[in-house]
Amino acid sequence: MPVKVAIGCYNYLFGEGIKKLLDEEKGISVIGIFNESKDLIEITKIAPDIVLIDFNIFRKLPEDFSIDPSIKILLTGDETLYSVSDKRIINLIKKGVVGILPPASDSHLLKKAIKAVSSGELWLDRKTMSNILSSESHLRKGEINLTDTEKEIVSLICQGYRNKEIAQKLDVSEQTVKSHCNRIFKKIGVSDRLQLALYIYKTCPDWYYMKP
């Protein structure tokens, strides 16, 4: 099944240009274009997998805005996007943003980012990730003493798998996975999956794609 993408762009003609680029890529299907923040609610009703949206549209959404967690948001924008505080970026990620495309991104990087976030990855440049990690100063540093099973669960979490999917992969109950997650969070000193993914990205990047 192709990855279904909706495009949010102030300049509709520019949005059509992006659509033309993506339509040339096997495995990606553009299902809609919109140019106002209020249209995002409507576009989500046709169930895109990813919403590629201009930051200047996204930031005009109301504070209480929420989106189906299964829909991933990939932000684009000019240099103003990179003046946003790290705390704001963390809040954006919690609202469904899974990636931020640098202003100078080309079509190859755009397609690569779409495929990456559709697979459950975060798409943030190393500088942004590093800044966020630095701002999360309470994260515990030093050696991480995890069992092999816990490391495997960490890897699957970082790749975007949910507890139910992890349980199926490891052939254990979902409750067992939850128990493992709680122990992992406590050992590392984080409180949620986002903090875990950010921490592992910086300290143990090889865990991201550990093979069972």
Number of C-alpha atoms within 10 A of each C-alpha: 6 11 17 20 26 25 25 27 25 18 13 14 11 11 22 16 12 18 20 12 15 20 13 10 12 9 12 18 19 21 16 18 24 20 17 17 20 14 13 21 13 11 18 17 9 12 16 22 21 24 26 26 26 24 19 19 21 19 12 11 15 10 8 6 8 12 13 11 11 11 19 24 28 26 23 23 18 14 11 10 19 14 8 10 14 19 13 11 19 15 12 17 18 13 18 18 24 23 24 24 22 18 13 10 11 10 12 11 13 19 14 12 22 26 16 16 21 20 13 16 20 24 19 15 12 11 9 15 19 17 13 20 20 13 13 17 9 10 16 14 11 8 9 14 11 14 11 10 13 16 18 20 25 25 23 23 22 24 20 18 18 13 19 14 15 20 18 12 13 14 9 12 13 17 12 11 22 15 10 17 19 13 14 22 16 12 13 20 16 19 13 11 15 16 19 19 22 18 24 20 19 13 14 13 15 11 18 19 13 14 8 12
